[in-house]
Amino acid sequence: MKLKLYFSVALVSLFFNRALAQDFLNTSNQLIERVLPKHGKSFSTEKLSDVKGKDVFEIESKNNQIILRGNNGVALASAFYHYLTEYAHCQITWNGTNLNVPQTLPKLEKKVRKETPYEYRYYLNYCTFNYSMSWWDWARWEKEIDWMALHGINMPLAITGEEYTWYLLYKEMGFSDDELKGFFTGPAYFSWFWMGNIDGWGGPLPVSWMKSHFELQKKILNRERALGMKPVLPAFTGHVPAAFKNKFPNAKLKATNWTNGFADTYILDSEDPMFAEIGKKFLQKQTEMLGTDHLYSADTFNENEPPSSEPEFLSKLSARIYDGMSQADPKAVWVMQGWLFYSDRKFWKEAQTEALLKAVPNDKMILLDLATEIEPVWKRTEGFYGKPWIWNMLNNFGGNTNLFGRMDVVATAPAQALKDPKSGKMNGIGLTMEGIEQNPVMYELMMENVWRSTPIDLETWLPQYVFNRYGKKNANSLKAWKTLRKTVYSVPADKYVRDGAESIIQGRPTLDSMTRWARTTLNYNERDLLPAWDELINAAADCRQSDGYQYDLIDVTRQVLANYALPLQRKAVEAYRNKNLKAFQTASKAFITLIGDMDKLLATRKDFMLGPWVNDARKQGNNEQEKALYEMNAKDLITLWGDAKNPLNEYACRQWSGLMNDFYKPRWEMFFSRLEQSISNKTELDITKFNDEVSKWEWKWVNQRKDYALTPVGNPVNTATDLHKKYRKIIGEAHQPKKP
């Protein structure tokens, strides 16, 4: 029976992968045409067929053409991007693109050949699919897959539409739509549903969504495979509907709670015979419909502790999980996010970690060191005890808007780990950010490691990055970036800093200097960032037409203003405590004005606008009921996260035009009004009463119907320049060190 199953899976996989892995030269040529439609005929692509190891590309000039060679589509796309960045001085990022190539393309003096030292270049975090990708259509996905190929990605997580496969399987098992209604979450919360943290929130999910996104998943997989990528598909982790306990009363179920204000979810014990049975059926159905590349993601204990810390228990548990995969696909390789070893290190000590990992054969598991730039787990696990593993940069949590990154670490640590004899089987690098479309420099820098095995010299790389980005060699812009490197993109080695700080503006109004998730502690002195702002303003005359420059100018201006909110808030709080009404009114008015000015600034770039996010959500709906549900999902995720009392409020906060004026400003106006009343009445603010009042207001905002601007308003350079004139002097004075 097992042999028959093996051949069944193998035949289905062979059929899909042959059908989908179309001629990668054609696919690569189409990518080139999308990127440079006027120069497509200047490039010729050829297959490198003698490659036996890791991916290779070549570039050379011949007969007035640029010849690109690679052993697959990703290698060819990487060759194309290498040419664009190194010879045509272009750049493609989420936030600013420069494709101003010369009419006659630069020629290479000699052939270039690059081989990657990494078998796998991983991409995406479960959370990215919601914090950034919740409302993406095929056009946006196509653009992202192009970006992935250009940057050398060959191992993307691919979980779009997963819920439809589960829907079909559970229907076959006899579950009704009514029994499943409370299981599937709304579209903005799939990541935590897939990881077994929550059920039902933001739903009920229409079957129309499931079907449409399953079709979208087919397109995603077709394109990724056609370029030579090996997508990582989901596997069963034990998460089952609450109705399971009624349908199968003898099943061994464990209720677990994510502790973030949500109801229990139910995990089927891996000892229960149904665990392996469901896991096998799911992979069979998924393979039948989508094919397979034999890589499967499964994270059983994402921010949930196992019921026992006994090593023997953990070994048997992981062995059973893998057995469930291998029964459906004997070639299955388990790709595990190593987040649990980072987030719950008190539980996952050496004995527990080793027991969990060693129960699975070394060639059947790949570990993702999910936040290696923050804390390299591989160093305290002996290189993951013999398992192949991937060095990943996480960098962003919640899709937050801030300037942040460990530039020096990312430039040097991957190559150092690769050559470290203690690193074991490091066979890849990757990006595992929770949200994208910010800090483009960090992602360009990280993926510069793909085609090299030596550390990156930032003294050489950074000027090249700025030149490619702005299309000009400008002294002011380079000075600005030297300052950015030393401030926002530098985290002192003795500081445990997970991610960038938020502005106090985004926190639920408070008398404190921060809230739980809107943390305001910076990894640099506010005043040290100001020279970067000055130099970018000074570069305007030369760089103002550059898309990348415009984005960076707005981003740095935004950060400076966001930082300035804290001293203003502190002044208002001090005046309140001193019962100085005049001083309070001055500080609170300045704070509210600052929010309005930031909204006006952010409205000049689509990157920083709420409107497209909400509109893209509503467009997914087939009727008013669905549109309203998706709008609620979109607004809730980036504000309250859950209901009115949810402790995750502001975890995914954004500095976006529309959100500043319509959400953050009214909250602070309510707060300042209550404080002013307290000063006038000589009473103290009842903060508990206020929090209850504001949370009700927030919940109403999340559920109300409203359109926001979809197109930018104003000139970004002029707006930033005006704000520099208005604020530069007073901000400089506000951030002066206090005299002893």
C-alpha positions in Angstrom: 0.0 0.0 0.0 2.8 2.4 0.9 4.6 1.6 -2.4 1.4 2.3 -4.3 1.1 5.6 -2.5 4.7 6.5 -3.2 4.2 6.0 -6.9 0.9 7.9 -6.8 2.5 11.0 -5.2 5.6 10.7 -7.4 3.5 10.6 -10.6 1.3 13.6 -9.5 4.4 15.5 -8.6 6.2 14.7 -11.8 3.2 15.7 -13.9 2.8 19.0 -12.1 6.4 19.9 -12.0 7.0 19.1 -15.7 3.8 21.0 -16.7 4.6 24.0 -14.5 8.4 24.2 -15.0 7.9 25.4 -18.5 11.0 26.6 -20.5 12.6 28.9 -18.0 14.3 30.9 -20.8 10.8 32.1 -22.0 9.8 32.8 -18.4 13.0 34.8 -17.8 12.6 36.7 -21.1 9.1 37.7 -20.1 10.5 39.0 -16.7 13.1 41.1 -18.6 10.4 42.5 -20.8 8.3 43.5 -17.8 11.2 45.2 -16.1 12.7 46.9 -19.2 10.1 46.8 -22.0 12.1 49.1 -24.2 15.3 47.1 -23.9 14.2 43.5 -23.9 15.8 42.8 -27.3 19.2 44.0 -26.0 19.4 40.9 -23.8 19.8 37.3 -24.8 19.3 34.4 -22.5 21.0 31.0 -22.6 20.9 27.9 -20.4 23.9 26.8 -18.5 23.5 23.0 -18.7 26.8 21.9 -17.1 26.0 23.0 -13.6 26.0 20.2 -11.1 26.1 22.0 -7.8 24.6 25.2 -6.6 23.1 27.9 -8.9 25.4 29.7 -11.3 25.1 32.7 -13.7 27.2 34.3 -16.3 27.1 37.7 -18.1 29.1 38.8 -21.1 28.8 41.3 -24.0 28.6 39.8 -27.5 27.5 41.2 -30.9 25.9 44.3 -29.3 23.9 42.2 -26.9 24.1 41.4 -23.2 24.2 37.6 -22.9 22.7 36.3 -19.7 23.3 32.6 -18.8 22.0 30.6 -15.9 21.0 27.1 -14.9 17.5 28.2 -14.1 15.2 31.2 -14.2 16.3 32.5 -10.8 19.9 32.4 -11.8 19.1 34.2 -15.1 17.0 36.9 -13.3 19.9 37.3 -10.8 22.3 37.8 -13.7 19.9 40.4 -15.1 19.8 42.3 -11.8 23.5 42.0 -11.3 23.9 43.7 -14.7 21.4 46.4 -13.8 23.0 47.3 -10.5 26.7 46.8 -11.3 26.8 48.2 -14.9 23.6 50.2 -15.6 23.5 51.6 -12.0 19.8 50.9 -11.5 17.8 49.6 -8.6 14.4 47.9 -8.0 12.9 48.1 -4.5 9.4 48.1 -3.0 10.0 51.8 -2.1 11.6 53.5 -5.0 12.9 52.2 -8.4 15.5 53.6 -10.7 15.4 52.1 -14.2 16.9 55.0 -16.1 19.3 52.9 -18.2 21.4 54.5 -21.0 20.0 54.3 -24.5 23.0 52.2 -25.4 23.5 49.7 -22.7 27.0 49.5 -21.1 29.2 46.7 -22.3 31.2 44.3 -20.1 34.9 44.2 -20.7 35.1 40.5 -19.8 32.7 37.7 -18.9 31.4 37.6 -15.3 30.6 34.3 -13.6 29.0 34.0 -10.2 28.2 30.9 -8.1 26.2 31.1 -5.0 27.5 29.3 -1.9 23.9 28.7 -0.7 21.7 25.9 -1.9 18.6 27.7 -0.5 17.6 31.3 -0.5 14.5 31.4 1.7 11.7 34.0 1.6 8.7 35.0 3.8 7.3 34.6 7.2 3.8 33.4 7.9 3.1 36.9 9.2 4.1 38.6 6.0 1.1 37.1 4.3 -1.1 39.2 6.5 0.8 42.3 7.6 1.7 43.1 4.0 0.0 40.6 1.6 -3.6 40.3 2.8 -5.2 42.0 -0.2 -2.7 41.2 -3.0 -4.1 40.3 -6.4 -2.2 38.5 -9.2 -0.7 41.8 -10.5 0.9 42.5 -7.2 2.1 38.9 -6.7 3.6 38.8 -10.2 5.6 41.9 -9.3 6.8 40.3 -6.0 7.8 37.1 -7.7 9.8 39.1 -10.2 11.5 40.9 -7.2 12.2 37.5 -5.6 13.8 36.1 -8.7 15.9 39.2 -9.3 17.2 39.0 -5.7 18.0 35.3 -6.0 15.2 33.8 -3.9 14.5 30.1 -4.7 12.7 28.8 -1.7 9.6 30.9 -1.0 6.9 30.0 1.5 3.7 29.5 -0.4 0.6 29.3 1.7 -1.9 31.5 -0.1 -5.3 29.7 -0.4 -4.4 27.0 2.1 -7.8 27.3 3.8 -9.6 25.9 0.7 -7.7 22.6 0.8 -8.7 22.3 4.5 -12.3 23.2 3.6 -12.5 20.4 1.1 -10.9 17.9 3.4 -13.1 18.7 6.3 -16.2 18.5 4.1 -15.1 15.0 3.0 -14.8 14.1 6.7 -18.4 15.1 7.2 -18.2 18.6 8.7 -20.9 21.0 7.7 -20.4 24.6 6.7 -22.1 25.6 9.9 -19.5 23.5 11.9 -16.7 25.1 10.0 -18.0 28.7 10.3 -16.2 29.4 13.5 -13.0 27.8 12.4 -11.6 29.8 9.5 -10.5 33.4 10.4 -11.0 36.5 8.3 -8.5 37.2 5.5 -6.3 39.5 7.6 -5.7 36.8 10.3 -4.8 33.6 8.3 -1.2 33.6 9.5 -2.2 32.9 13.1 -5.0 30.5 12.0 -2.4 28.6 10.0 -0.1 28.5 13.0 -2.9 27.3 15.3 -3.1 30.4 17.5 -6.7 31.6 16.7 -9.9 30.4 15.2 -12.7 32.3 13.6 -11.6 35.9 14.4 -12.5 38.3 11.6 -14.8 35.8 10.0 -16.9 34.0 8.9 -14.8 33.5 5.8 -16.9 33.3 2.6 -16.2 30.2 0.5 -15.9 32.6 -2.5 -12.7 33.9 -0.9 -11.3 30.4 -0.5 -12.0 29.5 -4.1 -10.6 32.7 -5.6 -7.4 32.6 -3.5 -6.9 28.9 -4.3 -6.9 29.9 -7.9 -4.4 32.7 -7.1 -2.2 30.1 -5.4 -2.1 28.1 -8.6 -0.8 31.2 -10.5 1.8 31.9 -7.8 3.1 28.3 -7.8 3.1 28.1 -11.6 5.3 31.2 -11.9 7.6 30.3 -9.0 8.2 26.8 -10.4 8.6 28.1 -13.9 11.5 30.2 -12.6 13.1 27.2 -10.9 12.0 28.0 -7.3 11.0 25.3 -4.9 8.0 26.6 -3.0 7.4 25.5 0.6 3.8 24.3 1.1 2.0 23.7 4.3 1.6 20.5 6.3 -0.7 19.4 9.1 0.3 20.6 12.6 -2.6 19.2 14.6 -4.9 22.3 14.6 -8.5 21.2 14.1 -11.9 22.8 14.4 -13.6 23.1 17.8 -16.4 20.9 16.3 -13.9 18.1 16.1 -14.5 17.1 19.7 -18.2 16.6 19.0 -17.7 14.8 15.7 -15.0 12.5 17.1 -15.6 12.3 20.9 -12.8 9.7 21.4 -10.1 11.8 19.8 -7.3 13.0 22.0 -7.5 16.8 21.9 -5.7 19.5 23.8 -7.2 22.9 24.3 -4.5 25.6 24.0 -4.6 29.3 24.4 -2.4 31.9 22.7 -3.0 34.3 25.7 -3.7 37.3 23.6 -7.4 37.7 24.3 -8.6 35.0 22.0 -10.6 31.8 22.7 -9.0 28.4 23.0 -7.9 26.5 19.9 -7.8 22.7 19.7 -4.8 20.6 18.8 -5.1 16.9 18.0 -2.6 14.9 19.9 0.1 13.4 17.6 -0.4 10.0 19.4 -4.0 9.9 18.2 -4.2 7.6 15.1 -6.2 10.3 13.3 -3.2 12.7 13.4 -1.2 10.8 10.9 -4.3 10.0 8.9 -5.4 13.6 8.5 -1.8 14.7 7.8 -1.6 12.2 5.0 -4.9 13.0 3.5 -4.2 16.7 3.6 -0.8 16.3 1.7 -2.4 13.9 -0.7 -5.2 16.4 -1.6 -2.8 19.3 -1.7 -0.4 17.4 -4.0 -3.2 16.3 -6.2 -4.4 19.9 -6.8 -1.1 21.8 -6.5 1.8 19.4 -7.0 4.8 19.4 -4.6 8.5 20.2 -4.4 8.6 18.0 -1.2 9.2 21.0 1.1 6.6 21.3 3.9 6.2 24.0 6.6 4.9 22.9 10.0 5.2 24.8 13.3 3.4 22.9 16.0 4.3 25.1 19.0 4.3 28.6 17.6 4.1 30.7 20.9 2.4 27.7 22.6 4.3 25.4 24.9 4.1 21.6 24.6 2.3 19.8 27.4 5.5 18.2 28.6 9.2 19.2 28.6 10.4 15.6 28.9 12.9 15.0 26.1 11.5 11.6 25.3 8.0 13.1 24.8 9.3 15.8 22.5 11.3 13.3 20.4 8.3 11.0 19.9 6.2 14.0 19.1 8.4 15.4 16.3 8.9 11.8 14.9 5.2 11.4 14.6 4.7 14.8 12.9 7.3 13.9 10.3 5.9 10.4 10.0 2.6 12.0 9.0 4.3 13.9 6.2 6.4 10.9 5.0 3.3 8.6 4.8 1.9 10.9 2.1 5.3 11.9 0.5 8.4 9.7 1.2 10.5 12.5 -0.1 9.1 15.0 2.4 11.4 17.5 4.0 10.1 19.3 7.1 10.9 23.1 7.0 10.6 24.3 10.6 10.6 28.0 11.7 13.0 28.2 14.6 11.0 31.0 16.2 10.0 28.9 19.2 13.7 28.6 20.2 14.0 32.4 20.2 10.6 33.4 21.7 10.4 30.7 24.4 14.0 30.1 25.3 13.0 29.3 28.9 11.3 26.2 27.7 13.5 25.2 24.8 16.7 24.5 26.7 19.5 22.3 25.2 17.9 19.0 26.1 14.4 19.9 24.8 15.7 21.4 21.6 18.1 18.5 20.8 15.3 16.0 21.5 12.8 17.7 19.2 15.3 17.9 16.3 17.2 14.7 16.5 14.1 12.5 16.2 13.9 13.4 12.5 16.6 12.3 10.0 19.1 15.1 9.2 18.2 15.0 5.5 14.5 15.3 6.2 14.5 18.6 8.1 15.6 22.2 7.4 15.7 24.7 10.3 15.1 28.4 9.8 17.1 30.5 12.2 14.4 33.0 12.0 16.0 36.1 13.5 19.7 35.4 13.2 20.7 39.0 13.0 19.1 39.6 16.5 20.1 36.3 18.2 21.8 33.5 16.3 20.2 30.4 17.8 22.6 28.2 15.8 25.3 29.3 18.2 23.6 27.8 21.2 22.3 24.6 19.5 25.6 23.4 18.0 24.5 24.5 14.5 21.0 22.9 15.1 22.5 19.5 16.0 23.4 18.4 12.5 20.3 19.7 10.7 20.7 21.8 7.6 19.7 25.4 8.5 19.2 28.8 7.0 20.5 32.2 8.2 17.6 34.6 8.1 17.1 38.4 8.7 13.8 39.2 10.4 14.3 43.0 11.0 10.6 44.0 10.9 7.8 43.1 13.3 4.1 43.8 12.6 4.8 45.8 9.4 5.6 48.8 11.6 6.8 52.0 10.0 10.3 52.9 11.3 13.9 53.3 10.2 15.8 50.4 11.6 18.3 47.7 10.9 21.6 46.1 11.8 23.6 47.0 8.8 27.0 45.9 10.0 25.7 42.6 11.2 23.9 41.8 7.9 27.0 42.8 5.9 29.3 40.4 7.8 27.6 37.7 9.8 26.2 35.4 7.1 29.7 35.0 5.5 31.3 34.6 9.0 28.7 31.9 9.9 29.3 30.1 6.5 33.0 29.8 7.3 32.6 29.0 11.0 33.4 25.3 11.6 30.8 25.3 14.5 28.0 26.4 12.2 27.3 22.9 11.0 25.2 22.5 7.9 24.4 26.1 7.1 23.1 25.8 3.6 21.1 29.0 3.0 20.2 32.6 3.8 16.9 34.3 3.7 14.4 37.0 4.6 11.8 36.3 7.3 10.4 39.8 8.0 6.9 40.0 9.4 6.1 42.9 7.1 7.7 44.3 3.9 7.7 47.6 2.0 10.0 49.6 4.4 13.7 49.9 4.9 14.6 48.8 1.4 18.3 49.3 2.0 18.3 46.4 4.5 16.8 43.9 2.0 19.1 45.0 -0.8 22.0 44.6 1.5 20.9 41.2 2.8 20.4 39.8 -0.7 23.8 41.1 -1.7 25.1 38.0 0.2 23.5 35.6 -2.2 26.2 35.5 -4.8 29.3 35.8 -2.5 30.9 34.0 0.4 32.9 37.0 1.8 31.7 39.8 4.0 30.4 43.0 2.4 32.5 46.1 2.7 29.9 48.8 3.5 32.4 51.6 2.7 32.2 50.4 -0.9 28.7 49.0 -1.0 26.8 51.9 0.5 27.9 54.6 -2.0 27.1 52.3 -4.8 23.6 51.7 -3.3 23.0 55.4 -3.1 24.2 56.0 -6.7 22.0 53.2 -8.0 19.1 54.5 -6.0 19.2 58.2 -6.9 20.9 57.9 -10.3 23.3 60.6 -9.3 26.6 60.9 -7.4 25.6 63.5 -4.9 27.9 64.5 -2.0 25.0 65.6 0.2 23.0 62.4 -0.2 26.1 60.3 0.6 26.7 62.3 3.8 23.1 61.7 4.7 23.5 57.9 4.3 26.7 57.9 6.3 24.7 59.4 9.2 21.8 56.9 8.6 24.3 54.1 8.8 25.6 55.3 12.2 22.2 56.0 13.7 19.0 54.2 12.6 20.9 51.4 11.0 23.3 50.7 13.8 22.4 48.8 17.0 25.1 48.8 19.7 26.3 45.3 20.4 25.6 45.6 24.1 21.9 46.4 23.5 19.2 43.8 23.1 16.9 45.6 20.7 14.4 43.5 18.8 13.2 46.1 16.3 12.7 49.8 15.6 10.9 52.2 17.9 7.5 53.6 17.2 6.2 57.1 17.8 4.3 58.0 20.9 1.7 59.3 18.5 0.7 55.7 17.6 0.3 54.5 21.2 -3.1 54.6 22.9 -2.9 58.0 24.7 -1.1 57.8 27.9 0.8 59.8 30.6 3.7 57.4 30.2 6.5 57.7 27.6 5.4 54.5 25.8 2.8 51.8 25.6 3.2 48.0 25.4 3.7 47.8 21.7 4.3 51.4 20.7 7.7 51.5 22.3 9.5 54.7 21.9 13.1 53.9 23.0 15.5 54.6 20.1 18.8 52.9 19.4 20.4 56.3 18.7 20.1 59.9 20.0 17.4 61.8 18.2 19.6 64.8 17.6 22.2 62.5 15.8 19.7 61.8 13.0 19.1 65.5 12.2 22.2 65.9 10.0 20.8 63.2 7.7 17.6 65.2 7.3 19.6 68.4 6.6 21.8 66.7 3.9 18.8 65.1 2.2 17.1 68.5 2.0 20.4 69.9 0.6 20.4 67.2 -2.1 17.0 68.2 -3.4 18.2 70.4 -6.2 20.2 67.5 -7.7 18.0 64.5 -6.8 14.4 65.6 -6.6 13.3 63.7 -9.7 14.5 60.4 -8.2 11.8 58.0 -7.0 14.1 56.5 -4.4 15.2 59.9 -3.2 11.7 61.1 -2.8 10.8 58.1 -0.7 13.9 58.4 1.5 13.3 62.1 2.0 9.8 61.5 3.2 10.9 58.5 5.3 13.6 60.5 7.1 11.4 63.5 7.5 8.7 61.2 8.9 11.1 59.7 11.4 12.4 63.0 12.6 8.9 64.3 13.2 7.8 61.0 14.8 10.7 61.3 17.2 9.8 64.9 18.1 6.4 63.9 19.2 7.8 62.4 22.4 9.3 65.6 23.9 6.0 67.4 23.0 4.0 64.7 24.8 6.3 64.9 27.8 5.8 68.7 28.0 2.1 68.3 27.9 2.3 65.6 30.7 4.6 67.8 32.8 2.2 70.8 32.4 -0.7 68.6 33.4 1.0 67.4 36.5 2.0 71.0 37.4 -1.6 72.1 36.7 -0.2 74.7 34.3 -3.1 75.2 31.9 -1.4 77.6 29.5 1.7 75.5 29.1 -0.5 72.4 28.7 -2.5 74.1 25.9 0.6 75.2 24.1 2.2 71.7 24.2 -1.0 69.8 23.4 -1.8 72.1 20.5 1.7 71.6 19.1 1.3 67.9 19.4 -2.0 67.8 17.5 -0.5 70.2 14.8 2.4 67.8 14.4 0.1 64.9 13.7 -1.7 66.9 11.0 1.6 67.9 9.4 2.8 64.3 9.4 -0.4 63.3 7.7 0.1 65.9 5.0 3.7 64.7 4.5 2.8 61.1 4.2 -0.1 61.8 1.8 2.6 62.7 -0.9 3.6 59.0 -1.3 1.4 56.0 -1.9 3.8 54.0 0.2 2.5 55.8 3.3 -1.3 55.9 2.6 -4.2 54.1 4.4 -6.5 54.4 1.4 -5.0 51.7 -0.9 -4.9 49.2 2.0 -8.6 49.7 2.7 -9.6 50.0 -0.9 -7.7 46.8 -1.9 -9.5 45.0 0.9 -13.0 46.1 -0.2 -12.2 45.2 -3.8 -12.0 41.6 -2.8 -15.6 41.5 -1.7 -18.4 40.3 -4.1 -21.2 42.1 -2.2 -21.6 44.8 0.4 -21.5 42.3 3.3 -18.2 40.9 2.2 -16.7 44.3 1.4 -17.6 45.5 5.0 -16.1 42.3 6.5 -12.8 42.8 4.6 -12.7 46.5 5.4 -13.1 45.7 9.1 -10.3 43.1 8.8 -8.0 45.6 7.2 -8.6 48.4 9.7 -8.6 46.1 12.8 -5.3 44.4 12.1 -3.3 47.7 12.0 -5.0 49.2 15.1 -6.8 47.0 17.7 -5.6 43.7 16.2 -8.6 42.0 17.9 -11.6 43.3 19.8 -11.9 46.5 21.8 -10.1 45.0 24.8 -7.4 43.0 22.9 -3.9 43.3 24.5 -2.2 43.3 21.0 -3.6 46.8 20.2 -1.0 48.8 18.2 1.3 45.8 17.6 0.9 46.4 13.8 0.6 50.2 14.0 1.6 52.2 10.9 2.4 55.8 10.2 0.1 56.3 7.3 -1.7 59.3 5.9 -5.4 58.8 6.8 -4.5 56.8 9.9 -2.7 59.8 11.4 -5.6 62.3 11.0 -8.5 59.9 11.3 -7.4 57.5 14.1 -4.4 58.7 16.1 -5.3 62.4 16.1 -8.9 62.0 17.4 -7.7 59.8 20.2 -5.1 62.3 21.4 -7.7 65.1 21.1 -10.0 63.1 23.4 -7.2 62.6 25.8 -6.0 66.2 25.9 -9.6 67.3 26.3 -10.0 65.1 29.4 -6.6 66.4 30.8 -7.6 70.0 30.3 -10.9 69.4 32.1 -8.9 67.8 34.9 -6.6 70.8 35.2 -9.6 73.3 35.1 -11.5 71.2 37.7 -8.4 70.5 39.8 -9.1 66.8 39.6 -7.0 63.8 38.4 -7.7 61.9 35.2 -9.5 58.6 35.6 -7.2 56.7 33.2 -9.3 53.5 33.5 -12.4 55.3 32.6 -10.7 57.0 29.7 -9.2 53.7 28.3 -12.7 52.2 28.4 -14.0 55.2 26.5 -11.3 55.3 23.9 -11.4 51.6 23.3 -15.2 51.9 22.5 -14.4 54.7 20.1 -11.6 52.6 18.4 -14.0 49.6 18.0 -16.5 51.9 16.4 -13.8 53.3 14.0 -12.8 49.8 13.0 -16.3 48.9 12.1 -17.4 52.1 10.3 -17.5 52.4 6.6 -15.3 55.1 5.1 -13.3 55.8 2.0 -9.7 57.3 2.1 -7.6 58.9 -0.5 -6.1 56.6 -3.1 -3.8 58.9 -4.9 -1.0 61.0 -3.5 -1.6 64.7 -2.9 1.2 67.4 -3.0 4.8 67.4 -4.0 6.9 65.2 -1.7 10.1 67.3 -2.0 8.4 70.6 -1.5 6.3 69.3 1.4 9.4 67.9 3.2 11.3 71.1 2.5 8.5 73.2 4.0 8.4 71.0 7.1 12.2 71.3 7.5 11.9 75.1 7.5 9.1 74.9 10.1 10.5 72.3 12.5 14.3 72.0 12.1 15.3 74.7 14.6 12.7 73.8 17.3 13.4 70.1 17.0 17.2 70.8 17.3 16.5 72.8 20.5 14.1 70.1 21.9 16.8 67.4 21.5 19.7 69.3 23.0 21.2 67.4 25.9 20.1 68.8 29.3 22.6 70.8 31.2 23.7 69.2 34.5 
